[in-house]
């Protein structure tokens, strides 16, 4: 496995790695030290690499071309490290994260098979025409495309078309619910299999106990990359503090000081810098999420209604999709006032149709097979 060090890209596939190790395969996992602690419990052999992605200071650009350039820069830096690690000991098959371009270049240069593990939605027929045009109109896009093409021409990859290399893997396992995939009916079923979330028991993350007397539980989390939001957290305190019958777990991340919430946080609000998200969702009655794919998938997996407050990237599309599925309300950050948040919570948790859709999707997502099905498909490819 060749990964990228973002937590939201590492967590979704860990149970697949653990399953492959348990079945007796020799599995290595190339990533940076930032992800080493997450990978260790799987039993995979860690291959240390140095990534150039800004995961330490969490300083991600909003400009789409600048963001894409970060992944190209990382691929250029990672490929020599992967050659050093694997040229004398090549894998029979490479698994790779959607952002780990260097892995595909390595596999093609070595003539080895590969499977992408995608923690977000995959391309569909017509996606390049529908989404690619918007990207190519951005300032700097032409220079980015030219630099990508030049790298492909010299790095040993067999696929030299940028759109095909970055957007059309020969084989992919999507570790997301098929229900979250845009235009799922236009995805090549021969190339892509939706195995759904692969959470495992995550015992190494610790558990969470529902407080005695808590009538209902609300989790508020903006994931791991969009947590510098003290003003939003203060609105949540105002919205849900002392709300009768509700216990609120408010994850604020490591970049926000709890003191920024104010001096008098109500006793029904549990402020944490990090939480074992799935352990709480399994006991929760509602979820305020940034609608990252990981959070969206875990919300569906747990059958929990969601208030989606998207912050960036594909989260706006995810938020709209959750609304279409009938299990969420979308509030953009500027509109997420205390009154709006409280109103959305009341609507979601009193609507029987939301409860029915959440339960139906929970069953559908869990039936997609998860890590065991993913491992079966990987072994099928190896065979």
PyMOL commands that set and color helices and strands:
alter all, ss='L'
color gray80, all
select helices_A, chain A and resi 7-22+33-40+64-86+101-110+127-136+141-155+162-167+178-180+184-186+203-205+230-240+258-261+277-281+293-302+315-324+333-335+338-350+352-366+370-382
alter helices_A, ss='H'
color red, helices_A
select strands_A, chain A and resi 28-31+45-48+93-97+113-118+172-174+192-194+216-221+246-251+269-272+286-289+305-308+328-330
alter strands_A, ss='S'
color yellow, strands_A
deselect
rebuild
show_as cartoon
